[in-house]
Amino acid sequence: MKVGDLVRLKKEMWRKPRHRSKKDPGAIGIVYGIAGKGVKVLMHDSTIRVGLIDHWDVIQESKGNKR
């Protein structure tokens, strides 16, 4: 997982009460930042969710800048 990847919260995580969102339980976001085992994800509603890398599945990897 790296900055720019498209990710989705794992299903076993959103079933837990503290991660549950009534609006969109399987919301998709873009990795905004990584620090150690932590990750910041920019969600579709312009909010940033903070969590552990283990709680997210990569849907599509970013290509990055090739020079």
WORA-V799759 format. One line per field, one symbol per residue. psi: psi as a letter, one per 30 degrees, with the letter a starting at -180 (. if undefined). burial: + if it has 24 or more other ideal C-beta (glycine too) atoms within 12 Angstrom, else -. A space follows every 50 residues. Layout:
psi = ???
burial = ???
This chain:
psi = klkfkklkkkefeffkeffkkfeiehkklkkelkjbglkkkjlfgglkkk akeffkkkekkkeajk.
burial = +---+++++---++------------+-++++------+++-+-----+- +-+-+++----------
